[in-house]
């Protein structure tokens, strides 16, 4: 379960970088950071859902 939290934290870091780049005007990097943050967030969610279902909901 620890890797789910680590992926979640990494996704928040990427999304924070996207916000900072968006405010500074670098739209290309903003798009890249949003994609990376979304990929990590999706990965964390999918793993969390898989582990939750596999253990009987505990």
ABEGO torsion letter per residue (X at the ends): XAAAAAAAAAAAAAAAAAAAAAAAGBAAAAAAAAAAAAAAAAAAAAAAAAAAAAAGGX
